[in-house]
Amino acid sequence: MKIARKDGEVRRPDGRPDLAVCINVSKREPFGPAGGGKTRAGTRRLFPRERRGILPLRRKGGREMTKQRRAELLLVLATAFWSISYLFTRVCLAELDALTLNAFRFLSAFAALGAIYRKRLRAATRETLKWGAVVGVMLVLVYLGATYGVMYTSLSNAGFICCLAVVITPLIELIAFRRRPGKRLAAALTICTVGLALLTLGDGLHLAVGDLLCLLCALCYAVDIILTDVAVAKPEVDPVGMSVVEIGVTGAIFLALSLAFGQPQLPQSPKVWGAALFLAVFCSGVSFVIQTTQQKYTKPARVALIFTLEPVFSAAVAYFLADERLRPTGYCGAALMLLSLVLAQAGPGKEKRNDDL
C-alpha cells in the first residue's frame, strides 16, 4: 500500500516523488522524518535510508540517536583495538615470525567465534560463505602488504601510505558506483589526509620498494571496505557468519604460508601468550565482527575516515606505554585528524539529515 498526499503522489519530504515501501503501525505518525505531511492512520512510509538505520531514531525528551552514529562509535572502538595491536605485535615478534603470528591470531579468533556462533555457521548460506572467503583473501593481502612493506621502507612512510585507504575508498566508489562524497565529507577527507601526512611523515616521502607494498596494502584495504559494504547489504548474507568465515579463511591462508615460508611454533613465554591471545580475541575476533556487522549502517568513505584514527591511537599508546614522543608537527597532524572526524560527524539541520554526507 502506498500513502498519497493531497496531490495524489507519494513524495519525499523534499518534494521529489518516491516509491518507498509502506508498513503498518498502530498509530498515526508524521510523513517522513521531518514531519512534512500527514499519512493515513495506521500506516507510515519507510524511506530506504531509514530502513538501513541512517535516519534518527526519536527518543523521549527530544533526543535523537541513529544506528549510524552507534555503529561508527563501535568502529572507533575496533580502531582502538587495532591501534593497541602494534604494541602487542612487537612483543609477539620476539618469539614468532610474522606469518606464524598472523596464523595464530586469526585461527584462535576463528576457534573462539566458531564456538560462540556455531549455529550461524551451520546455517550459513552459499552467499555468506562466498563473500566471507572473498573478503578473507583481501584481508590476507592487506596484512602481507603492511607486514613486508614496513620491512623495506621507513615507519613514517609505511604509516602514511597504508592509511591512504581514506582517499582510495571514495575514489573507487566514484569510479565503480558513481557515488560522489558530499562537500562536508570531502572536506573531512582532505583535512584528514593533511593531518595524516603531518603525523607520519618525517623528512619527506621517499619512494622505495616497501612503499609499493604499503600502497598495495592501502588499495586492498579500500577494496576490503567496499566489498564488505556490498556483501552486508545483501539480505541473504549473515554479517556475523560472514565475519567468522572471513577470519577462518584468513587464518587458514596464513597457516599455509607459515608452513611453506615460516617457522611454525606456539608462543613460549606467558608474556607472549598473553599478547598473542589479546591480538586473537580483541584485535582479530571482536574488531572484525564489529566491522562486518556495523558497516552496513554507514558509508564506506566514512568507515575509511574512522580507520585513519589508527595512527592517532597508536601514537597515544606509544606515548603512555612505550614512552615514545611525537614531533610538534605530529601533534598538529593528530589534532587535524580528530577535527576531520568531528567535521564528518557534525550533522546539519534536521531538514538535511537524510542527505548524503
DAZI-V188098 format. One line per field, one symbol per residue. phi: phi as a letter, one per 40 degrees, with the letter a starting at -180 (. if undefined). burial: b if it has 16 or more other C-alpha atoms within 10 Angstrom, else e. A space follows every 10 residues. Layout:
# DAZI-V188098
phi->???
burial->???
This chain:
# DAZI-V188098
phi->.bcbcccgbc bcccgccabc cbbcbcacbc cgccgcibbc cgbacbcdcc ccgcccccbc ggcbbbcccc cccccccccc cccccccccc ccccbbcccc cccccccccc ccccccbccc cccccccccc cccccccccc cccccccccc cbaccccccc ccccdcccdc ccccccbfcb cccccccccc cccccccccb cccicbcacc ccccccdccc cccdcccccc ccccccccdc cccccdcccc cccccccccc bbbcacdbbd ccdccccccc cccbcccccd cccbcccabd cccccccccd cccccccccc bbfbbccdcc cccccccccc cccccccccc cbccccc
burial->eebeeeeeeb bbbeeeeeeb eeeeeeeebe bbbeeeebbe eebbbbbeeb eebbbbeeee eeeeebbbbe bbebbbbbbb bbbbbbbbbe bbeebbbbbb bbbbbbbbbb bbbbeeeeeb beebeebbbb bbbbbbbbbb bbbbbbbbbb ebbbebbbbb bbbbbbbbbb bbbeeeeeeb beebbbebbb bbbebbbbbb beeebeeeeb bbbbbbbbbb bbbbbbbbbe bbeeeebbbb bbbbbbbbbb bbbbbebbee ebebeebeee ebeebbbbbb bbbbbbbbbb bbbbbbbbbb bbbbbbbbbb bbbbbbbbee eeeeeeeebb bbbbbbbbbb bebbbeeeee eeebeeb
